Amino acid sequence: MTNTAMTDLLQRVSAANTAKWGDAVHGQSAGLKQLWSLTWREAQTQTYADAFLVIAVCFVVATLMVPLMRKVVAAPASTAEAH
């Protein structure tokens, strides 16, 4: 692994969980689960940020299009003789 910060985090969490569980396999598994949870949370945050960015762009485009819209003229009222 080339990401030293991630490797250090995984080693620290795995060591803490190994000490807690008393088993290296459970410690490593718990460390990987915590790392997966962290990356999943960050991915969801980025996804929501991207969705809100798209919504904001749509709002800006709609706002800029308002001056280009025509007013709708109401049809003239029909008279009673038209029936």
C-alpha positions as CSV (number, residue, x, y, z in Angstrom):
1,M,0.0,0.0,0.0
2,T,1.3,3.4,-0.9
3,N,-0.9,5.5,1.3
4,T,1.0,5.8,4.5
5,A,-1.7,7.6,6.5
6,M,-4.2,4.9,5.6
7,T,-1.7,2.1,6.4
8,D,-0.9,3.7,9.8
9,L,-4.6,4.1,10.6
10,L,-5.3,0.5,9.7
11,Q,-2.3,-0.7,11.8
12,R,-3.3,1.3,14.9
13,V,-6.9,0.3,14.7
14,S,-6.0,-3.3,14.1
15,A,-3.6,-3.3,17.1
16,A,-6.2,-1.8,19.3
17,N,-8.8,-4.3,18.3
18,T,-6.3,-7.2,18.6
19,A,-5.6,-6.1,22.2
20,K,-9.4,-5.8,22.8
21,W,-10.3,-9.2,21.3
22,G,-7.1,-11.0,22.0
23,D,-7.1,-12.4,18.5
24,A,-5.1,-11.0,15.5
25,V,-7.6,-12.2,13.0
26,H,-10.6,-10.5,14.7
27,G,-8.4,-7.4,15.2
28,Q,-7.5,-7.2,11.5
29,S,-11.1,-7.9,10.5
30,A,-12.4,-5.2,12.8
31,G,-9.8,-2.7,11.5
32,L,-10.8,-3.4,7.9
33,K,-14.5,-3.0,8.8
34,Q,-13.8,0.4,10.4
35,L,-11.8,1.5,7.4
36,W,-14.6,0.3,5.1
37,S,-17.1,2.3,7.2
38,L,-15.0,5.4,7.0
39,T,-14.6,5.2,3.2
40,W,-18.4,4.5,2.8
41,R,-19.3,7.5,4.9
42,E,-16.9,9.8,2.9
43,A,-18.3,8.4,-0.4
44,Q,-21.9,9.1,0.7
45,T,-20.9,12.7,1.7
46,Q,-19.3,13.3,-1.7
47,T,-22.4,11.9,-3.4
48,Y,-24.7,14.2,-1.6
49,A,-22.4,17.1,-2.3
50,D,-22.5,16.3,-6.0
51,A,-26.3,16.0,-6.0
52,F,-26.7,19.3,-4.3
53,L,-24.3,20.9,-6.7
54,V,-26.4,19.6,-9.6
55,I,-29.6,20.9,-8.0
56,A,-27.9,24.3,-7.4
57,V,-26.9,24.5,-11.1
58,C,-30.4,23.7,-12.2
59,F,-31.8,26.4,-9.9
60,V,-29.3,29.0,-11.3
61,V,-30.1,28.0,-14.9
62,A,-33.9,28.2,-14.2
63,T,-33.4,31.6,-12.6
64,L,-31.4,33.0,-15.5
65,M,-34.1,31.7,-17.9
66,V,-37.0,33.7,-16.2
67,P,-36.4,36.9,-18.2
68,L,-36.6,35.0,-21.4
69,M,-40.1,33.7,-20.7
70,R,-43.1,35.2,-22.4
71,K,-46.2,36.4,-20.6
72,V,-49.3,34.4,-21.4
73,V,-52.1,36.5,-22.6
74,A,-55.5,35.5,-21.4
75,A,-58.0,34.7,-24.1
76,P,-60.7,37.3,-24.6
77,A,-63.9,36.6,-22.7
78,S,-66.6,35.1,-24.8
79,T,-69.9,37.0,-25.1
80,A,-73.3,35.6,-24.2
81,E,-74.3,35.7,-27.9
82,A,-71.7,33.2,-28.8
83,H,-73.7,30.4,-27.5
